[in-house]
Amino acid sequence: MGYFPHWRPATGTTVLPDEKLPWAAAVPMSFQHLLAMSGSTILAPLIMGFDPNVAVFFSGIGTLLFFVITGGRVPSYLGSSFAFIAVVMAATGFAGGGANPNIGVALGGIIAAGLVYALIGLVVMAIGSGWVERLMPPAVTGAIGVAIGLNLAPVAVGQLKGSMAHLAIALATVLCMAMVSAYGGRATKRVAVLIALAFGYGLVLLLGNGAGIVPGIDFARVGAAPWFGIPNFTAPQFDWTAISMIAPVAVVLVAENLGHIKALGAITGQNMDRYIGRGFLGDGLATMIAGAGGGTGVTTYAENIGVMAMTRVYSTLIFPLAAGIAILLGLSPKFGAILQTIPAPVLAGLAVSVFGLIASAMARIWVDNRVDFSDPRNLFTVGVALILGAGDFTVNIGGFALGGIGTSTLAALVLYQLLGIGRDRRAA
């Protein structure tokens, strides 16, 4: 076997990772994957005050890097990770709205998280992934993920504050996303964020630009922006306080990617466990590269796995094609100017929806893995981690500060292992 597969033409209704579609079918499929990830990949940088053009550009670069490192054998697209939102906003003191003035500090922390992630990948490549699953079982990863969502609650509530019209548009956006998620078809549910964004955008056009009830959307920057240009790259700054707050997110990224690669193995019928280490390494390096230029940390996307499960097209060649289109969009300042016109009440509504979904979706880990909460080991690990994360408990030692997500992560990892000492011996 070569490093890359020898892609053969697809012949059946199910297209396997080492098969290829004709161009006429591959291009629309790549657009579908781009559409599935675009809502979240665009929303995350806007919430954190990053340039969404740069984030989209680096999502394409990261996906190409992931494709090369995994040898073109793992069908995945890398987009902005929501796991970074809480720690980035805490590390930069950003409360939402406009550009983040301290983005450089956040980028240094994102690079550190990517480095930790990549190192974990190298260890997994050397000795396997069993130790990761023992160190971070579902009780621990679920607790850390839910804590991240709860940690963001004050940010979401703060963005709701404003006039009654602002609040009404925000809540209407929330309701739209909920209705699409609950009643939409499978394909529609995959793009619920985009549909809610378009709905809220339309409301502001109607009530603002049309009726003058709320501030309208100013399209002056869109008209002035050129069609093609170099993205607004930003250099990172390395601050130990920010690094200590952001680097622990690597644990969540490991859990996400581990689950995604196992899910891909299940739906494709091909065991992909041997690529877990390479997947971690590719994702970690992609996060480091994104952080070096002003992009958000990246991760594999459940939305793209959903598209594959729905279409039964798993060809890995679809993803570099989608990545190329994302890079072209990232090179369009006009595209970025359009994204920057998304109104504040719409972003507030999407923040409420997405932050809540982070917590509830991570709680699903406990349900899917049947975590036993009658076991005090699980109960205390989860309980302590949630309180430290939701309360943003910060430990300061000299000039070093470990924020709420960091203390929550550390507590979950350490407490779960401590409470497991001697359990097997007592059971025997």
C-alpha positions as CSV (number, residue, x, y, z in Angstrom):
1,M,0.0,0.0,0.0
2,G,1.2,3.5,-0.9
3,Y,1.0,6.5,1.4
4,F,-2.1,7.7,-0.4
5,P,-4.9,5.4,-1.6
6,H,-5.2,4.5,-5.3
7,W,-8.7,6.1,-5.7
8,R,-10.8,4.0,-8.0
9,P,-14.1,5.1,-9.7
10,A,-17.1,4.6,-7.6
11,T,-19.6,2.0,-8.9
12,G,-22.2,1.5,-6.1
13,T,-24.6,3.8,-4.2
14,T,-22.1,3.9,-1.3
15,V,-18.9,5.7,-2.2
16,L,-16.0,4.5,0.1
17,P,-13.1,6.6,1.2
18,D,-10.7,5.2,-1.4
19,E,-13.2,5.7,-4.3
20,K,-13.8,8.8,-6.4
21,L,-16.8,10.5,-8.0
22,P,-16.8,12.1,-11.5
23,W,-16.2,15.9,-11.4
24,A,-19.9,16.7,-12.1
25,A,-20.9,14.9,-8.9
26,A,-17.8,15.8,-6.8
27,V,-18.0,19.6,-7.1
28,P,-21.7,19.8,-5.8
29,M,-20.8,17.4,-3.0
30,S,-17.8,19.6,-1.9
31,F,-20.1,22.6,-1.9
32,Q,-22.5,20.7,0.3
33,H,-19.8,19.9,2.9
34,L,-18.6,23.6,2.7
35,L,-22.2,24.7,3.4
36,A,-22.5,22.3,6.3
37,M,-19.4,23.6,8.1
38,S,-19.7,27.2,7.1
39,G,-22.3,28.3,9.6
40,S,-20.3,27.3,12.6
41,T,-16.9,28.2,11.1
42,I,-18.1,31.7,10.4
43,L,-20.0,32.1,13.7
44,A,-17.2,31.2,16.0
45,P,-14.7,33.8,14.9
46,L,-17.4,36.5,14.8
47,I,-18.4,35.7,18.4
48,M,-14.7,35.9,19.5
49,G,-14.0,39.1,17.5
50,F,-11.7,37.3,14.9
51,D,-11.8,38.1,11.2
52,P,-14.1,35.4,9.7
53,N,-12.3,35.7,6.3
54,V,-9.1,34.6,7.9
55,A,-10.8,31.7,9.8
56,V,-12.4,30.4,6.6
57,F,-9.0,30.7,4.8
58,F,-7.2,28.7,7.5
59,S,-10.0,26.1,7.6
60,G,-9.2,25.3,4.0
61,I,-5.4,25.3,4.7
62,G,-6.0,23.1,7.8
63,T,-8.2,20.6,5.9
64,L,-5.5,20.2,3.2
65,L,-2.9,19.6,5.9
66,F,-5.1,17.1,7.7
67,F,-5.7,15.3,4.3
68,V,-1.9,15.0,3.7
69,I,-0.9,13.9,7.2
70,T,-3.7,11.2,7.3
71,G,-2.6,10.0,3.9
72,G,-6.0,10.9,2.4
73,R,-7.6,8.0,4.3
74,V,-9.8,9.9,6.9
75,P,-12.7,11.9,5.3
76,S,-12.9,15.0,7.4
77,Y,-13.2,18.8,7.1
78,L,-11.5,21.0,9.8
79,G,-13.5,24.1,10.9
80,S,-13.5,26.6,13.8
81,S,-13.8,24.9,17.1
82,F,-16.4,26.2,19.6
83,A,-14.3,24.8,22.4
84,F,-12.0,27.8,22.2
85,I,-14.8,30.4,22.6
86,A,-15.0,30.5,26.4
87,V,-11.2,30.5,27.0
88,V,-10.4,33.0,24.3
89,M,-13.0,35.5,25.5
90,A,-11.8,35.1,29.1
91,A,-8.1,35.4,28.2
92,T,-8.7,38.6,26.1
93,G,-11.5,40.1,28.3
94,F,-13.7,40.3,25.2
95,A,-17.4,40.7,25.8
96,G,-18.6,40.4,22.2
97,G,-19.3,42.9,19.4
98,G,-16.8,44.1,16.8
99,A,-13.2,43.2,16.6
100,N,-11.2,41.8,19.5
101,P,-8.4,44.2,20.3
102,N,-6.4,41.5,22.2
103,I,-6.5,38.9,19.4
104,G,-2.7,38.4,19.5
105,V,-2.7,37.1,23.1
106,A,-5.4,34.6,22.1
107,L,-3.5,33.4,19.1
108,G,-0.5,32.5,21.3
109,G,-2.7,30.4,23.5
110,I,-4.3,28.7,20.4
111,I,-0.8,27.8,19.2
112,A,0.0,26.3,22.6
113,A,-3.2,24.3,22.5
114,G,-2.3,23.0,19.0
115,L,1.2,22.1,20.2
116,V,-0.1,20.0,23.1
117,Y,-2.6,18.4,20.8
118,A,0.1,17.6,18.2
119,L,2.3,16.1,20.9
120,I,-0.5,13.9,22.1
121,G,-0.9,12.8,18.5
122,L,2.8,11.8,18.3
123,V,2.5,9.7,21.5
124,V,-0.6,8.0,20.2
125,M,1.2,7.2,16.9
126,A,4.0,5.6,19.0
127,I,2.0,3.6,21.6
128,G,-1.6,3.6,20.6
129,S,-4.7,5.4,21.8
130,G,-5.7,3.1,24.7
131,W,-4.2,5.4,27.3
132,V,-6.2,8.4,26.0
133,E,-9.5,6.5,26.5
134,R,-8.4,5.5,30.0
135,L,-7.3,9.0,31.0
136,M,-10.4,10.7,29.4
137,P,-13.4,8.4,29.7
138,P,-16.9,9.7,28.8
139,A,-17.5,10.9,32.3
140,V,-14.5,13.2,32.1
141,T,-14.8,14.5,28.5
142,G,-18.5,15.1,29.0
143,A,-17.9,17.1,32.2
144,I,-15.3,19.3,30.5
145,G,-17.5,19.9,27.5
146,V,-20.5,20.9,29.5
147,A,-18.4,23.1,31.7
148,I,-17.2,25.0,28.6
149,G,-20.8,25.6,27.5
150,L,-21.9,26.8,31.0
151,N,-18.9,29.0,31.3
152,L,-20.2,30.9,28.3
153,A,-23.6,31.6,29.8
154,P,-22.8,35.1,31.2
155,V,-21.4,36.1,27.7
156,A,-24.6,35.0,25.9
157,V,-26.8,36.8,28.5
158,G,-24.7,39.9,28.2
159,Q,-25.1,40.0,24.4
160,L,-28.9,39.9,24.8
161,K,-28.9,43.2,26.7
162,G,-30.2,46.2,24.7
163,S,-33.5,47.6,23.4
164,M,-36.7,45.5,23.3
165,A,-36.3,45.4,19.5
166,H,-32.8,44.0,19.9
167,L,-34.0,41.4,22.4
168,A,-37.0,40.5,20.1
169,I,-34.8,39.9,17.1
170,A,-32.3,37.8,19.1
171,L,-35.0,35.6,20.6
172,A,-36.7,35.3,17.2
173,T,-33.3,34.0,15.8
174,V,-33.2,31.5,18.7
175,L,-36.7,30.3,18.0
176,C,-35.9,30.0,14.3
177,M,-32.9,27.8,14.9
178,A,-34.9,25.7,17.4
179,M,-37.8,25.2,15.0
180,V,-35.4,24.2,12.1
181,S,-33.6,21.8,14.4
182,A,-36.8,20.2,15.7
183,Y,-38.9,20.1,12.5
184,G,-36.6,20.4,9.6
185,G,-35.6,17.5,7.3
186,R,-32.2,15.8,7.8
187,A,-30.5,18.0,5.2
188,T,-32.1,21.2,6.6
189,K,-31.0,20.4,10.1
190,R,-27.4,20.3,9.0
191,V,-27.5,24.0,8.1
192,A,-29.8,25.2,11.0
193,V,-27.2,27.9,11.9
194,L,-27.1,29.3,8.4
195,I,-31.0,29.3,8.2
196,A,-31.3,31.1,11.5
197,L,-28.6,33.6,10.5
198,A,-30.4,34.4,7.2
199,F,-33.8,34.7,9.1
200,G,-32.4,37.2,11.6
201,Y,-30.6,39.1,8.9
202,G,-33.8,39.4,7.0
203,L,-35.6,40.7,10.1
204,V,-33.1,43.4,10.5
205,L,-33.3,44.4,6.9
206,L,-37.1,44.6,7.3
207,L,-37.3,46.3,10.7
208,G,-34.1,48.4,10.3
209,N,-33.4,49.3,6.7
210,G,-37.1,49.2,5.9
211,A,-39.1,50.4,8.9
212,G,-36.3,52.2,10.9
213,I,-37.3,50.5,14.2
214,V,-33.8,49.2,14.8
215,P,-30.4,50.3,13.4
216,G,-30.2,49.1,9.7
217,I,-27.3,47.3,8.0
218,D,-24.7,49.5,6.4
219,F,-23.4,48.0,3.1
220,A,-20.9,50.7,2.4
221,R,-17.9,48.5,3.3
222,V,-19.2,45.7,1.1
223,G,-19.4,48.0,-1.9
224,A,-15.9,49.4,-1.2
225,A,-14.2,46.0,-0.6
226,P,-12.3,44.4,-3.6
227,W,-13.3,40.9,-4.8
228,F,-9.8,39.5,-4.2
229,G,-7.0,40.4,-1.8
230,I,-4.7,39.0,1.0
231,P,-6.5,38.2,4.3
232,N,-5.8,40.5,7.3
233,F,-3.3,38.2,9.0
234,T,-2.4,38.9,12.7
235,A,0.8,37.9,14.5
236,P,0.5,36.0,17.8
237,Q,1.7,37.2,21.2
238,F,2.8,34.7,23.9
239,D,1.4,35.4,27.3
240,W,1.7,32.7,30.0
241,T,-1.7,33.6,31.6
242,A,-3.5,33.3,28.3
243,I,-1.6,30.1,27.4
244,S,-2.6,28.5,30.8
245,M,-6.2,29.3,30.1
246,I,-6.4,28.2,26.4
247,A,-4.0,25.2,26.2
248,P,-6.2,22.9,28.2
249,V,-8.7,23.0,25.4
250,A,-6.5,20.4,23.7
251,V,-8.1,17.8,25.9
252,V,-11.5,18.6,24.5
253,L,-10.1,18.6,20.9
254,V,-8.7,15.1,21.6
255,A,-12.0,13.9,22.8
256,E,-13.8,15.4,19.8
257,N,-11.5,14.0,17.2
258,L,-11.3,10.6,18.9
259,G,-15.1,10.3,18.8
260,H,-15.3,11.6,15.2
261,I,-12.7,9.1,13.8
262,K,-14.5,6.2,15.6
263,A,-17.8,7.4,14.2
264,L,-16.3,7.5,10.7
265,G,-15.1,3.9,11.2
266,A,-18.6,2.9,12.2
267,I,-20.4,4.5,9.2
268,T,-17.9,3.6,6.6
269,G,-17.4,0.0,7.8
270,Q,-13.6,0.5,7.8
271,N,-11.7,0.5,11.1
272,M,-9.8,3.9,11.2
273,D,-8.3,3.5,14.7
274,R,-4.8,3.2,13.2
275,Y,-5.2,6.8,11.9
276,I,-6.2,8.3,15.3
277,G,-2.6,9.5,16.1
278,R,-2.2,11.0,12.6
279,G,-5.6,12.7,13.0
280,F,-4.5,14.3,16.3
281,L,-1.2,15.4,14.7
282,G,-2.9,16.9,11.6
283,D,-5.5,18.7,13.7
284,G,-2.9,20.0,16.1
285,L,-0.6,21.3,13.4
286,A,-3.5,22.9,11.6
287,T,-4.5,24.7,14.8
288,M,-1.0,25.9,15.2
289,I,-0.8,27.3,11.7
290,A,-4.2,29.0,12.1
291,G,-3.1,30.6,15.3
292,A,0.1,31.8,13.7
293,G,-1.8,33.9,11.2
294,G,-5.0,35.1,13.0
295,G,-7.3,32.1,12.6
296,T,-9.3,30.2,15.2
297,G,-8.4,26.8,16.5
298,V,-9.8,24.0,14.3
299,T,-11.4,20.6,14.8
300,T,-13.2,17.9,12.8
301,Y,-16.9,18.6,12.3
302,A,-19.9,16.4,13.2
303,E,-21.9,18.3,10.6
304,N,-19.7,16.9,7.8
305,I,-20.0,13.4,9.3
306,G,-23.8,13.9,9.2
307,V,-23.6,14.8,5.5
308,M,-21.6,11.7,4.8
309,A,-24.0,9.5,6.7
310,M,-26.9,11.0,4.8
311,T,-25.4,10.8,1.3
312,R,-23.3,7.7,1.8
313,V,-20.5,9.4,0.0
314,Y,-17.3,9.0,2.0
315,S,-14.7,9.8,-0.7
316,T,-11.8,11.6,0.9
317,L,-11.1,13.5,-2.4
318,I,-14.2,15.6,-1.7
319,F,-12.5,17.4,1.1
320,P,-9.4,18.9,-0.5
321,L,-11.8,20.2,-3.2
322,A,-14.0,21.8,-0.5
323,A,-10.8,23.2,1.1
324,G,-9.7,24.8,-2.1
325,I,-13.1,26.6,-2.4
326,A,-12.8,27.8,1.2
327,I,-9.3,29.2,0.5
328,L,-10.7,31.2,-2.5
329,L,-13.5,32.6,-0.3
330,G,-10.9,33.5,2.3
331,L,-9.0,35.5,-0.4
332,S,-12.1,37.6,-1.1
333,P,-12.4,40.8,1.1
334,K,-15.9,41.3,-0.3
335,F,-17.0,38.0,1.2
336,G,-15.5,39.0,4.5
337,A,-17.2,42.4,4.4
338,I,-20.5,40.7,3.9
339,L,-19.9,38.6,7.0
340,Q,-19.0,41.7,9.0
341,T,-22.5,43.1,8.3
342,I,-24.2,40.4,10.4
343,P,-26.2,42.5,13.0
344,A,-25.5,42.3,16.8
345,P,-28.9,41.0,17.8
346,V,-28.6,38.1,15.3
347,L,-25.2,37.2,16.7
348,A,-26.7,37.4,20.2
349,G,-29.4,35.0,19.3
350,L,-27.0,32.6,17.7
351,A,-24.7,32.8,20.7
352,V,-27.5,31.8,23.0
353,S,-28.4,28.9,20.8
354,V,-24.9,27.7,20.1
355,F,-23.5,28.1,23.7
356,G,-26.5,26.1,25.0
357,L,-25.9,23.4,22.4
358,I,-22.3,23.1,23.4
359,A,-23.4,22.1,26.9
360,S,-26.3,19.9,25.9
361,A,-24.5,18.2,23.0
362,M,-21.5,17.3,25.3
363,A,-24.0,16.1,27.9
364,R,-25.2,13.6,25.3
365,I,-21.8,11.9,25.7
366,W,-23.0,10.7,29.1
367,V,-26.2,9.4,27.6
368,D,-24.6,7.6,24.6
369,N,-22.0,6.0,26.8
370,R,-24.4,5.2,29.6
371,V,-22.3,6.8,32.3
372,D,-23.4,5.5,35.7
373,F,-24.2,8.5,37.9
374,S,-25.0,6.2,40.8
375,D,-21.2,5.7,40.9
376,P,-19.7,8.3,43.3
377,R,-16.6,8.4,41.1
378,N,-18.5,9.7,38.2
379,L,-20.9,11.8,40.3
380,F,-18.1,13.8,42.1
381,T,-15.9,14.1,39.1
382,V,-18.7,15.7,37.0
383,G,-20.1,17.8,39.9
384,V,-16.8,19.4,40.8
385,A,-15.8,20.0,37.2
386,L,-19.1,21.7,36.4
387,I,-19.0,24.0,39.4
388,L,-15.4,25.1,38.7
389,G,-16.1,25.7,35.0
390,A,-19.5,27.4,35.3
391,G,-18.3,29.6,38.2
392,D,-15.1,30.4,36.2
393,F,-12.9,29.5,39.2
394,T,-9.4,30.9,38.6
395,V,-6.2,30.0,40.5
396,N,-3.5,32.7,40.6
397,I,0.0,31.7,41.5
398,G,2.3,34.6,41.1
399,G,1.9,35.9,37.6
400,F,0.4,32.6,36.5
401,A,-3.4,32.2,36.3
402,L,-5.3,29.1,35.5
403,G,-8.9,30.0,34.4
404,G,-12.2,28.3,34.9
405,I,-11.9,25.9,32.0
406,G,-8.3,25.0,33.0
407,T,-9.2,24.3,36.6
408,S,-12.3,22.3,35.5
409,T,-10.2,20.2,33.2
410,L,-7.5,19.6,35.7
411,A,-10.0,18.7,38.4
412,A,-11.9,16.3,36.2
413,L,-8.7,14.5,35.1
414,V,-7.1,14.3,38.5
415,L,-10.3,13.5,40.6
416,Y,-11.4,10.7,38.3
417,Q,-8.0,9.0,38.6
418,L,-7.8,9.5,42.3
419,L,-11.2,8.1,42.9
420,G,-10.3,5.0,40.9
421,I,-7.3,4.0,43.1
422,G,-7.8,0.5,44.5
423,R,-11.2,0.0,42.9
424,D,-10.2,-3.0,40.8
425,R,-8.6,-4.6,43.9
426,R,-11.6,-4.1,46.1
427,A,-13.9,-5.5,43.3
428,A,-11.7,-8.6,43.1
